[in-house]
Amino acid sequence: MHLLLDVAGSGSVRYVDWPAEKKAIDIGSFYADSAKFRPSPAGSRSSAREGLARTVAYYREHLPQYWTRRRRIATV
């Protein structure tokens, strides 16, 4: 988490309890078989920092496609 905050240059971390209504439908832990995972082709590897930097840059460039602020409608 700290690496992502460093790469992004902003942000914060806040830990909150899992909501009770979500606990009621939580499936619990999930385990998968990673036997078919393959290493990246030679020369295509990037560091975690580089991958996060590219991801942050992408989402900053395309933010309107992923984030819309809901307008609050005043009621009288």
PyMOL Python script that loads the backbone (N, CA, C, O; Angstrom):
from pymol import cmd

cmd.read_pdbstr("""\
ATOM      1  N   MET A   1       0.824  -1.182   0.000  1.00  0.00           N
ATOM      2  CA  MET A   1       0.000   0.000   0.000  1.00  0.00           C
ATOM      3  C   MET A   1       0.871   1.250   0.000  1.00  0.00           C
ATOM      4  O   MET A   1       0.570   2.225  -0.689  1.00  0.00           O
ATOM      5  N   HIS A   2       1.930   1.218   0.760  1.00  0.00           N
ATOM      6  CA  HIS A   2       2.798   2.391   0.838  1.00  0.00           C
ATOM      7  C   HIS A   2       3.484   2.668  -0.500  1.00  0.00           C
ATOM      8  O   HIS A   2       3.717   3.825  -0.850  1.00  0.00           O
ATOM      9  N   LEU A   3       3.805   1.620  -1.241  1.00  0.00           N
ATOM     10  CA  LEU A   3       4.413   1.800  -2.559  1.00  0.00           C
ATOM     11  C   LEU A   3       3.438   2.520  -3.491  1.00  0.00           C
ATOM     12  O   LEU A   3       3.840   3.426  -4.220  1.00  0.00           O
ATOM     13  N   LEU A   4       2.180   2.134  -3.475  1.00  0.00           N
ATOM     14  CA  LEU A   4       1.181   2.782  -4.314  1.00  0.00           C
ATOM     15  C   LEU A   4       1.029   4.253  -3.948  1.00  0.00           C
ATOM     16  O   LEU A   4       0.956   5.103  -4.837  1.00  0.00           O
ATOM     17  N   LEU A   5       0.980   4.564  -2.674  1.00  0.00           N
ATOM     18  CA  LEU A   5       0.877   5.962  -2.250  1.00  0.00           C
ATOM     19  C   LEU A   5       2.097   6.760  -2.692  1.00  0.00           C
ATOM     20  O   LEU A   5       1.973   7.916  -3.097  1.00  0.00           O
ATOM     21  N   ASP A   6       3.258   6.153  -2.617  1.00  0.00           N
ATOM     22  CA  ASP A   6       4.487   6.814  -3.045  1.00  0.00           C
ATOM     23  C   ASP A   6       4.466   7.078  -4.546  1.00  0.00           C
ATOM     24  O   ASP A   6       4.812   8.174  -4.988  1.00  0.00           O
ATOM     25  N   VAL A   7       4.065   6.088  -5.327  1.00  0.00           N
ATOM     26  CA  VAL A   7       4.014   6.226  -6.787  1.00  0.00           C
ATOM     27  C   VAL A   7       2.982   7.279  -7.184  1.00  0.00           C
ATOM     28  O   VAL A   7       3.241   8.100  -8.064  1.00  0.00           O
ATOM     29  N   ALA A   8       1.813   7.261  -6.539  1.00  0.00           N
ATOM     30  CA  ALA A   8       0.745   8.201  -6.869  1.00  0.00           C
ATOM     31  C   ALA A   8       1.065   9.613  -6.416  1.00  0.00           C
ATOM     32  O   ALA A   8       0.565  10.581  -6.989  1.00  0.00           O
ATOM     33  N   GLY A   9       1.887   9.735  -5.401  1.00  0.00           N
ATOM     34  CA  GLY A   9       2.240  11.056  -4.899  1.00  0.00           C
ATOM     35  C   GLY A   9       1.163  11.693  -4.046  1.00  0.00           C
ATOM     36  O   GLY A   9       1.285  12.853  -3.650  1.00  0.00           O
ATOM     37  N   SER A  10       0.107  10.944  -3.757  1.00  0.00           N
ATOM     38  CA  SER A  10      -0.962  11.460  -2.908  1.00  0.00           C
ATOM     39  C   SER A  10      -1.788  10.286  -2.417  1.00  0.00           C
ATOM     40  O   SER A  10      -1.563   9.140  -2.805  1.00  0.00           O
ATOM     41  N   GLY A  11      -2.739  10.590  -1.564  1.00  0.00           N
ATOM     42  CA  GLY A  11      -3.627   9.560  -1.060  1.00  0.00           C
ATOM     43  C   GLY A  11      -3.397   9.270   0.402  1.00  0.00           C
ATOM     44  O   GLY A  11      -2.514   9.845   1.037  1.00  0.00           O
ATOM     45  N   SER A  12      -4.197   8.379   0.923  1.00  0.00           N
ATOM     46  CA  SER A  12      -4.077   7.982   2.320  1.00  0.00           C
ATOM     47  C   SER A  12      -4.683   6.591   2.478  1.00  0.00           C
ATOM     48  O   SER A  12      -5.351   6.081   1.578  1.00  0.00           O
ATOM     49  N   VAL A  13      -4.441   6.002   3.617  1.00  0.00           N
ATOM     50  CA  VAL A  13      -4.981   4.679   3.928  1.00  0.00           C
ATOM     51  C   VAL A  13      -5.856   4.818   5.160  1.00  0.00           C
ATOM     52  O   VAL A  13      -5.477   5.444   6.150  1.00  0.00           O
ATOM     53  N   ARG A  14      -7.023   4.227   5.077  1.00  0.00           N
ATOM     54  CA  ARG A  14      -7.923   4.225   6.218  1.00  0.00           C
ATOM     55  C   ARG A  14      -8.509   2.831   6.315  1.00  0.00           C
ATOM     56  O   ARG A  14      -9.113   2.348   5.357  1.00  0.00           O
ATOM     57  N   TYR A  15      -8.344   2.184   7.436  1.00  0.00           N
ATOM     58  CA  TYR A  15      -8.874   0.838   7.654  1.00  0.00           C
ATOM     59  C   TYR A  15     -10.233   0.955   8.337  1.00  0.00           C
ATOM     60  O   TYR A  15     -10.382   1.664   9.332  1.00  0.00           O
ATOM     61  N   VAL A  16     -11.210   0.257   7.793  1.00  0.00           N
ATOM     62  CA  VAL A  16     -12.552   0.280   8.364  1.00  0.00           C
ATOM     63  C   VAL A  16     -13.029  -1.158   8.551  1.00  0.00           C
ATOM     64  O   VAL A  16     -12.570  -2.072   7.866  1.00  0.00           O
ATOM     65  N   ASP A  17     -13.945  -1.341   9.478  1.00  0.00           N
ATOM     66  CA  ASP A  17     -14.521  -2.658   9.709  1.00  0.00           C
ATOM     67  C   ASP A  17     -15.366  -3.059   8.510  1.00  0.00           C
ATOM     68  O   ASP A  17     -15.974  -2.212   7.854  1.00  0.00           O
ATOM     69  N   TRP A  18     -15.400  -4.357   8.228  1.00  0.00           N
ATOM     70  CA  TRP A  18     -16.219  -4.883   7.151  1.00  0.00           C
ATOM     71  C   TRP A  18     -17.672  -4.755   7.594  1.00  0.00           C
ATOM     72  O   TRP A  18     -18.019  -5.195   8.690  1.00  0.00           O
ATOM     73  N   PRO A  19     -18.531  -4.157   6.759  1.00  0.00           N
ATOM     74  CA  PRO A  19     -19.933  -3.937   7.159  1.00  0.00           C
ATOM     75  C   PRO A  19     -20.668  -5.239   7.465  1.00  0.00           C
ATOM     76  O   PRO A  19     -20.457  -6.256   6.806  1.00  0.00           O
ATOM     77  N   ALA A  20     -21.523  -5.191   8.462  1.00  0.00           N
ATOM     78  CA  ALA A  20     -22.272  -6.383   8.895  1.00  0.00           C
ATOM     79  C   ALA A  20     -23.088  -6.974   7.748  1.00  0.00           C
ATOM     80  O   ALA A  20     -23.169  -8.195   7.616  1.00  0.00           O
ATOM     81  N   GLU A  21     -23.700  -6.115   6.906  1.00  0.00           N
ATOM     82  CA  GLU A  21     -24.517  -6.640   5.801  1.00  0.00           C
ATOM     83  C   GLU A  21     -23.666  -7.374   4.764  1.00  0.00           C
ATOM     84  O   GLU A  21     -24.168  -8.250   4.060  1.00  0.00           O
ATOM     85  N   LYS A  22     -22.384  -7.023   4.666  1.00  0.00           N
ATOM     86  CA  LYS A  22     -21.479  -7.735   3.753  1.00  0.00           C
ATOM     87  C   LYS A  22     -21.009  -9.047   4.374  1.00  0.00           C
ATOM     88  O   LYS A  22     -20.817 -10.036   3.667  1.00  0.00           O
ATOM     89  N   LYS A  23     -20.824  -9.059   5.692  1.00  0.00           N
ATOM     90  CA  LYS A  23     -20.405 -10.284   6.373  1.00  0.00           C
ATOM     91  C   LYS A  23     -21.429 -11.399   6.167  1.00  0.00           C
ATOM     92  O   LYS A  23     -21.076 -12.575   6.085  1.00  0.00           O
ATOM     93  N   ALA A  24     -22.691 -11.016   6.085  1.00  0.00           N
ATOM     94  CA  ALA A  24     -23.760 -12.002   5.941  1.00  0.00           C
ATOM     95  C   ALA A  24     -23.681 -12.734   4.602  1.00  0.00           C
ATOM     96  O   ALA A  24     -24.163 -13.862   4.493  1.00  0.00           O
ATOM     97  N   ILE A  25     -23.084 -12.115   3.582  1.00  0.00           N
ATOM     98  CA  ILE A  25     -23.012 -12.751   2.262  1.00  0.00           C
ATOM     99  C   ILE A  25     -21.579 -13.063   1.841  1.00  0.00           C
ATOM    100  O   ILE A  25     -21.351 -13.521   0.722  1.00  0.00           O
ATOM    101  N   ASP A  26     -20.613 -12.822   2.726  1.00  0.00           N
ATOM    102  CA  ASP A  26     -19.204 -13.062   2.412  1.00  0.00           C
ATOM    103  C   ASP A  26     -18.969 -14.555   2.213  1.00  0.00           C
ATOM    104  O   ASP A  26     -19.413 -15.372   3.020  1.00  0.00           O
ATOM    105  N   ILE A  27     -18.274 -14.905   1.144  1.00  0.00           N
ATOM    106  CA  ILE A  27     -18.012 -16.319   0.876  1.00  0.00           C
ATOM    107  C   ILE A  27     -16.808 -16.842   1.645  1.00  0.00           C
ATOM    108  O   ILE A  27     -16.541 -18.043   1.630  1.00  0.00           O
ATOM    109  N   GLY A  28     -16.088 -15.969   2.308  1.00  0.00           N
ATOM    110  CA  GLY A  28     -14.920 -16.401   3.065  1.00  0.00           C
ATOM    111  C   GLY A  28     -13.678 -16.448   2.206  1.00  0.00           C
ATOM    112  O   GLY A  28     -13.612 -15.780   1.174  1.00  0.00           O
ATOM    113  N   SER A  29     -12.713 -17.208   2.607  1.00  0.00           N
ATOM    114  CA  SER A  29     -11.449 -17.288   1.879  1.00  0.00           C
ATOM    115  C   SER A  29     -11.620 -18.041   0.567  1.00  0.00           C
ATOM    116  O   SER A  29     -12.465 -18.927   0.439  1.00  0.00           O
ATOM    117  N   PHE A  30     -10.796 -17.663  -0.398  1.00  0.00           N
ATOM    118  CA  PHE A  30     -10.815 -18.299  -1.706  1.00  0.00           C
ATOM    119  C   PHE A  30      -9.418 -18.804  -2.008  1.00  0.00           C
ATOM    120  O   PHE A  30      -8.443 -18.072  -1.837  1.00  0.00           O
ATOM    121  N   TYR A  31      -9.311 -20.016  -2.443  1.00  0.00           N
ATOM    122  CA  TYR A  31      -8.022 -20.600  -2.780  1.00  0.00           C
ATOM    123  C   TYR A  31      -8.052 -21.047  -4.227  1.00  0.00           C
ATOM    124  O   TYR A  31      -9.040 -21.628  -4.675  1.00  0.00           O
ATOM    125  N   ALA A  32      -6.989 -20.785  -4.962  1.00  0.00           N
ATOM    126  CA  ALA A  32      -6.927 -21.164  -6.377  1.00  0.00           C
ATOM    127  C   ALA A  32      -5.651 -21.953  -6.632  1.00  0.00           C
ATOM    128  O   ALA A  32      -4.677 -21.847  -5.887  1.00  0.00           O
ATOM    129  N   ASP A  33      -5.675 -22.733  -7.680  1.00  0.00           N
ATOM    130  CA  ASP A  33      -4.508 -23.490  -8.099  1.00  0.00           C
ATOM    131  C   ASP A  33      -3.702 -22.630  -9.063  1.00  0.00           C
ATOM    132  O   ASP A  33      -4.199 -22.273 -10.131  1.00  0.00           O
ATOM    133  N   SER A  34      -2.475 -22.293  -8.708  1.00  0.00           N
ATOM    134  CA  SER A  34      -1.644 -21.435  -9.546  1.00  0.00           C
ATOM    135  C   SER A  34      -0.679 -22.236 -10.421  1.00  0.00           C
ATOM    136  O   SER A  34       0.294 -21.684 -10.936  1.00  0.00           O
ATOM    137  N   ALA A  35      -0.941 -23.527 -10.588  1.00  0.00           N
ATOM    138  CA  ALA A  35      -0.033 -24.392 -11.346  1.00  0.00           C
ATOM    139  C   ALA A  35       0.110 -23.963 -12.802  1.00  0.00           C
ATOM    140  O   ALA A  35       1.143 -24.229 -13.417  1.00  0.00           O
ATOM    141  N   LYS A  36      -0.898 -23.309 -13.366  1.00  0.00           N
ATOM    142  CA  LYS A  36      -0.836 -22.928 -14.780  1.00  0.00           C
ATOM    143  C   LYS A  36      -0.297 -21.514 -14.996  1.00  0.00           C
ATOM    144  O   LYS A  36      -0.209 -21.059 -16.137  1.00  0.00           O
ATOM    145  N   PHE A  37       0.061 -20.823 -13.937  1.00  0.00           N
ATOM    146  CA  PHE A  37       0.666 -19.506 -14.100  1.00  0.00           C
ATOM    147  C   PHE A  37       1.988 -19.662 -14.829  1.00  0.00           C
ATOM    148  O   PHE A  37       2.750 -20.589 -14.554  1.00  0.00           O
ATOM    149  N   ARG A  38       2.254 -18.772 -15.742  1.00  0.00           N
ATOM    150  CA  ARG A  38       3.500 -18.838 -16.501  1.00  0.00           C
ATOM    151  C   ARG A  38       4.261 -17.538 -16.341  1.00  0.00           C
ATOM    152  O   ARG A  38       3.656 -16.474 -16.202  1.00  0.00           O
ATOM    153  N   PRO A  39       5.571 -17.614 -16.358  1.00  0.00           N
ATOM    154  CA  PRO A  39       6.343 -16.373 -16.284  1.00  0.00           C
ATOM    155  C   PRO A  39       6.135 -15.541 -17.546  1.00  0.00           C
ATOM    156  O   PRO A  39       5.797 -16.077 -18.601  1.00  0.00           O
ATOM    157  N   SER A  40       6.337 -14.233 -17.432  1.00  0.00           N
ATOM    158  CA  SER A  40       6.235 -13.336 -18.583  1.00  0.00           C
ATOM    159  C   SER A  40       7.319 -13.653 -19.593  1.00  0.00           C
ATOM    160  O   SER A  40       8.395 -14.122 -19.221  1.00  0.00           O
ATOM    161  N   PRO A  41       7.049 -13.404 -20.872  1.00  0.00           N
ATOM    162  CA  PRO A  41       8.099 -13.607 -21.873  1.00  0.00           C
ATOM    163  C   PRO A  41       9.322 -12.741 -21.550  1.00  0.00           C
ATOM    164  O   PRO A  41       9.194 -11.664 -20.968  1.00  0.00           O
ATOM    165  N   ALA A  42      10.475 -13.212 -21.922  1.00  0.00           N
ATOM    166  CA  ALA A  42      11.717 -12.473 -21.634  1.00  0.00           C
ATOM    167  C   ALA A  42      11.618 -11.050 -22.161  1.00  0.00           C
ATOM    168  O   ALA A  42      11.148 -10.814 -23.274  1.00  0.00           O
ATOM    169  N   GLY A  43      12.064 -10.122 -21.355  1.00  0.00           N
ATOM    170  CA  GLY A  43      12.095  -8.727 -21.767  1.00  0.00           C
ATOM    171  C   GLY A  43      10.804  -7.966 -21.504  1.00  0.00           C
ATOM    172  O   GLY A  43      10.763  -6.751 -21.695  1.00  0.00           O
ATOM    173  N   SER A  44       9.735  -8.658 -21.064  1.00  0.00           N
ATOM    174  CA  SER A  44       8.474  -7.956 -20.857  1.00  0.00           C
ATOM    175  C   SER A  44       8.166  -7.724 -19.377  1.00  0.00           C
ATOM    176  O   SER A  44       7.092  -7.229 -19.035  1.00  0.00           O
ATOM    177  N   ARG A  45       9.082  -8.070 -18.525  1.00  0.00           N
ATOM    178  CA  ARG A  45       8.861  -7.892 -17.086  1.00  0.00           C
ATOM    179  C   ARG A  45       9.051  -6.442 -16.687  1.00  0.00           C
ATOM    180  O   ARG A  45       9.868  -5.722 -17.261  1.00  0.00           O
ATOM    181  N   SER A  46       8.283  -6.029 -15.697  1.00  0.00           N
ATOM    182  CA  SER A  46       8.462  -4.698 -15.136  1.00  0.00           C
ATOM    183  C   SER A  46       8.422  -4.824 -13.624  1.00  0.00           C
ATOM    184  O   SER A  46       7.882  -5.788 -13.082  1.00  0.00           O
ATOM    185  N   SER A  47       8.989  -3.859 -12.963  1.00  0.00           N
ATOM    186  CA  SER A  47       8.992  -3.871 -11.505  1.00  0.00           C
ATOM    187  C   SER A  47       7.602  -3.508 -10.997  1.00  0.00           C
ATOM    188  O   SER A  47       6.778  -2.975 -11.740  1.00  0.00           O
ATOM    189  N   ALA A  48       7.354  -3.797  -9.747  1.00  0.00           N
ATOM    190  CA  ALA A  48       6.073  -3.430  -9.148  1.00  0.00           C
ATOM    191  C   ALA A  48       5.888  -1.923  -9.219  1.00  0.00           C
ATOM    192  O   ALA A  48       4.790  -1.448  -9.511  1.00  0.00           O
ATOM    193  N   ARG A  49       6.949  -1.162  -8.954  1.00  0.00           N
ATOM    194  CA  ARG A  49       6.865   0.300  -9.004  1.00  0.00           C
ATOM    195  C   ARG A  49       6.486   0.765 -10.406  1.00  0.00           C
ATOM    196  O   ARG A  49       5.621   1.629 -10.554  1.00  0.00           O
ATOM    197  N   GLU A  50       7.118   0.207 -11.432  1.00  0.00           N
ATOM    198  CA  GLU A  50       6.833   0.600 -12.811  1.00  0.00           C
ATOM    199  C   GLU A  50       5.400   0.222 -13.200  1.00  0.00           C
ATOM    200  O   GLU A  50       4.696   1.005 -13.838  1.00  0.00           O
ATOM    201  N   GLY A  51       4.984  -0.962 -12.817  1.00  0.00           N
ATOM    202  CA  GLY A  51       3.619  -1.385 -13.119  1.00  0.00           C
ATOM    203  C   GLY A  51       2.584  -0.502 -12.449  1.00  0.00           C
ATOM    204  O   GLY A  51       1.589  -0.133 -13.072  1.00  0.00           O
ATOM    205  N   LEU A  52       2.803  -0.159 -11.187  1.00  0.00           N
ATOM    206  CA  LEU A  52       1.882   0.733 -10.488  1.00  0.00           C
ATOM    207  C   LEU A  52       1.884   2.122 -11.112  1.00  0.00           C
ATOM    208  O   LEU A  52       0.828   2.739 -11.251  1.00  0.00           O
ATOM    209  N   ALA A  53       3.061   2.621 -11.491  1.00  0.00           N
ATOM    210  CA  ALA A  53       3.150   3.941 -12.119  1.00  0.00           C
ATOM    211  C   ALA A  53       2.363   3.972 -13.428  1.00  0.00           C
ATOM    212  O   ALA A  53       1.663   4.944 -13.710  1.00  0.00           O
ATOM    213  N   ARG A  54       2.476   2.924 -14.217  1.00  0.00           N
ATOM    214  CA  ARG A  54       1.733   2.863 -15.482  1.00  0.00           C
ATOM    215  C   ARG A  54       0.232   2.780 -15.223  1.00  0.00           C
ATOM    216  O   ARG A  54      -0.560   3.394 -15.938  1.00  0.00           O
ATOM    217  N   THR A  55      -0.156   2.024 -14.203  1.00  0.00           N
ATOM    218  CA  THR A  55      -1.570   1.892 -13.862  1.00  0.00           C
ATOM    219  C   THR A  55      -2.142   3.215 -13.380  1.00  0.00           C
ATOM    220  O   THR A  55      -3.224   3.614 -13.811  1.00  0.00           O
ATOM    221  N   VAL A  56      -1.429   3.902 -12.490  1.00  0.00           N
ATOM    222  CA  VAL A  56      -1.872   5.202 -11.988  1.00  0.00           C
ATOM    223  C   VAL A  56      -2.002   6.193 -13.144  1.00  0.00           C
ATOM    224  O   VAL A  56      -2.990   6.923 -13.223  1.00  0.00           O
ATOM    225  N   ALA A  57      -1.018   6.226 -14.036  1.00  0.00           N
ATOM    226  CA  ALA A  57      -1.057   7.134 -15.182  1.00  0.00           C
ATOM    227  C   ALA A  57      -2.268   6.845 -16.068  1.00  0.00           C
ATOM    228  O   ALA A  57      -2.936   7.772 -16.526  1.00  0.00           O
ATOM    229  N   TYR A  58      -2.552   5.570 -16.308  1.00  0.00           N
ATOM    230  CA  TYR A  58      -3.693   5.189 -17.133  1.00  0.00           C
ATOM    231  C   TYR A  58      -4.997   5.695 -16.510  1.00  0.00           C
ATOM    232  O   TYR A  58      -5.801   6.336 -17.186  1.00  0.00           O
ATOM    233  N   TYR A  59      -5.202   5.408 -15.234  1.00  0.00           N
ATOM    234  CA  TYR A  59      -6.457   5.800 -14.606  1.00  0.00           C
ATOM    235  C   TYR A  59      -6.581   7.312 -14.481  1.00  0.00           C
ATOM    236  O   TYR A  59      -7.689   7.842 -14.563  1.00  0.00           O
ATOM    237  N   ARG A  60      -5.488   8.007 -14.288  1.00  0.00           N
ATOM    238  CA  ARG A  60      -5.564   9.464 -14.267  1.00  0.00           C
ATOM    239  C   ARG A  60      -5.975  10.001 -15.634  1.00  0.00           C
ATOM    240  O   ARG A  60      -6.748  10.956 -15.720  1.00  0.00           O
ATOM    241  N   GLU A  61      -5.470   9.401 -16.683  1.00  0.00           N
ATOM    242  CA  GLU A  61      -5.807   9.847 -18.043  1.00  0.00           C
ATOM    243  C   GLU A  61      -7.266   9.538 -18.385  1.00  0.00           C
ATOM    244  O   GLU A  61      -7.916  10.310 -19.090  1.00  0.00           O
ATOM    245  N   HIS A  62      -7.776   8.420 -17.890  1.00  0.00           N
ATOM    246  CA  HIS A  62      -9.125   7.976 -18.233  1.00  0.00           C
ATOM    247  C   HIS A  62     -10.108   8.096 -17.072  1.00  0.00           C
ATOM    248  O   HIS A  62     -11.141   7.427 -17.078  1.00  0.00           O
ATOM    249  N   LEU A  63      -9.819   8.916 -16.098  1.00  0.00           N
ATOM    250  CA  LEU A  63     -10.625   9.007 -14.879  1.00  0.00           C
ATOM    251  C   LEU A  63     -12.111   9.241 -15.134  1.00  0.00           C
ATOM    252  O   LEU A  63     -12.933   8.606 -14.474  1.00  0.00           O
ATOM    253  N   PRO A  64     -12.498  10.118 -16.055  1.00  0.00           N
ATOM    254  CA  PRO A  64     -13.939  10.344 -16.255  1.00  0.00           C
ATOM    255  C   PRO A  64     -14.707   9.083 -16.659  1.00  0.00           C
ATOM    256  O   PRO A  64     -15.911   8.999 -16.418  1.00  0.00           O
ATOM    257  N   GLN A  65     -14.046   8.120 -17.256  1.00  0.00           N
ATOM    258  CA  GLN A  65     -14.724   6.880 -17.644  1.00  0.00           C
ATOM    259  C   GLN A  65     -15.010   5.982 -16.443  1.00  0.00           C
ATOM    260  O   GLN A  65     -15.867   5.101 -16.509  1.00  0.00           O
ATOM    261  N   TYR A  66     -14.290   6.210 -15.354  1.00  0.00           N
ATOM    262  CA  TYR A  66     -14.424   5.347 -14.178  1.00  0.00           C
ATOM    263  C   TYR A  66     -15.054   6.030 -12.977  1.00  0.00           C
ATOM    264  O   TYR A  66     -15.485   5.357 -12.041  1.00  0.00           O
ATOM    265  N   TRP A  67     -15.115   7.350 -12.988  1.00  0.00           N
ATOM    266  CA  TRP A  67     -15.562   8.069 -11.805  1.00  0.00           C
ATOM    267  C   TRP A  67     -16.512   9.182 -12.204  1.00  0.00           C
ATOM    268  O   TRP A  67     -16.175  10.030 -13.030  1.00  0.00           O
ATOM    269  N   THR A  68     -17.677   9.180 -11.628  1.00  0.00           N
ATOM    270  CA  THR A  68     -18.596  10.297 -11.798  1.00  0.00           C
ATOM    271  C   THR A  68     -19.069  10.688 -10.419  1.00  0.00           C
ATOM    272  O   THR A  68     -19.452   9.843  -9.609  1.00  0.00           O
ATOM    273  N   ARG A  69     -19.039  11.943 -10.172  1.00  0.00           N
ATOM    274  CA  ARG A  69     -19.545  12.423  -8.881  1.00  0.00           C
ATOM    275  C   ARG A  69     -21.047  12.609  -9.003  1.00  0.00           C
ATOM    276  O   ARG A  69     -21.530  13.258  -9.931  1.00  0.00           O
ATOM    277  N   ARG A  70     -21.756  12.054  -8.092  1.00  0.00           N
ATOM    278  CA  ARG A  70     -23.216  12.186  -8.119  1.00  0.00           C
ATOM    279  C   ARG A  70     -23.585  13.561  -7.585  1.00  0.00           C
ATOM    280  O   ARG A  70     -23.098  14.005  -6.545  1.00  0.00           O
ATOM    281  N   ARG A  71     -24.443  14.205  -8.319  1.00  0.00           N
ATOM    282  CA  ARG A  71     -24.900  15.513  -7.880  1.00  0.00           C
ATOM    283  C   ARG A  71     -25.940  15.346  -6.780  1.00  0.00           C
ATOM    284  O   ARG A  71     -26.831  14.501  -6.860  1.00  0.00           O
ATOM    285  N   ARG A  72     -25.803  16.156  -5.775  1.00  0.00           N
ATOM    286  CA  ARG A  72     -26.784  16.127  -4.700  1.00  0.00           C
ATOM    287  C   ARG A  72     -27.925  17.047  -5.083  1.00  0.00           C
ATOM    288  O   ARG A  72     -27.711  18.199  -5.461  1.00  0.00           O
ATOM    289  N   ILE A  73     -29.114  16.539  -4.984  1.00  0.00           N
ATOM    290  CA  ILE A  73     -30.284  17.340  -5.319  1.00  0.00           C
ATOM    291  C   ILE A  73     -30.862  17.878  -4.013  1.00  0.00           C
ATOM    292  O   ILE A  73     -31.256  17.129  -3.120  1.00  0.00           O
ATOM    293  N   ALA A  74     -30.896  19.211  -3.941  1.00  0.00           N
ATOM    294  CA  ALA A  74     -31.439  19.858  -2.741  1.00  0.00           C
ATOM    295  C   ALA A  74     -32.940  19.698  -2.705  1.00  0.00           C
ATOM    296  O   ALA A  74     -33.626  19.905  -3.706  1.00  0.00           O
ATOM    297  N   THR A  75     -33.439  19.332  -1.556  1.00  0.00           N
ATOM    298  CA  THR A  75     -34.880  19.253  -1.391  1.00  0.00           C
ATOM    299  C   THR A  75     -35.319  20.356  -0.455  1.00  0.00           C
ATOM    300  O   THR A  75     -34.617  20.701   0.495  1.00  0.00           O
ATOM    301  N   VAL A  76     -36.476  20.899  -0.732  1.00  0.00           N
ATOM    302  CA  VAL A  76     -36.974  22.007   0.079  1.00  0.00           C
ATOM    303  C   VAL A  76     -38.128  21.542   0.910  1.00  0.00           C
ATOM    304  O   VAL A  76     -38.697  22.325   1.670  1.00  0.00           O
TER     305      VAL A  76
END
""", "prot")
cmd.dss("prot")
cmd.show_as("cartoon", "prot")
cmd.util.cbc("prot")
cmd.orient("prot")
